[in-house]
Amino acid sequence: MIAEKDGFLRIDVRVIPHSSRCFLEWDGETLRIKLTSPPVEGKANSQLIEFISKFFSIPKRNISIECGSFSRNKRIKIEGMDKEAFLKAIENKSIKC
């Protein structure tokens, strides 16, 4: 799900921690992100924010986890990005961490 409201973009994310490499995949509904960090002591959440920051070239302070901090299914909130820019970015880029 992607939703725009009040200058924020909200995106559903499925996180797969402790992977062999970082990777992003979009299926039209959910953003799947593989991370190398384990899901302990907030390490995967920190890497998720860092990964999204690098991928979209936006400051980390503009990204927050709105719900699902302790779950693989999360909703992230990005300030200063619209739906069109999001879709264009995931269409044209790939990144490794």
Stockholm file with secondary structure:
# STOCKHOLM 1.0

chainA/1-97         MIAEKDGFLRIDVRVIPHSSRCFLEWDGETLRIKLTSPPVEGKANSQLIEFISKFFSIPKRNISIECGSFSRNKRIKIEGMDKEAFLKAIENKSIKC
#=GR chainA/1-97 SS CEEEETTEEEEEEEEECSCSSCEEEECSSCEEEECSSCSSTTHHHHHHHHHHHHHHTCCGGGEEEEECTTSSEEEEEEETCCHHHHHHHHHHCCCCC
#=GC SS_cons        CEEEETTEEEEEEEEECSCSSCEEEECSSCEEEECSSCSSTTHHHHHHHHHHHHHHTCCGGGEEEEECTTSSEEEEEEETCCHHHHHHHHHHCCCCC
//
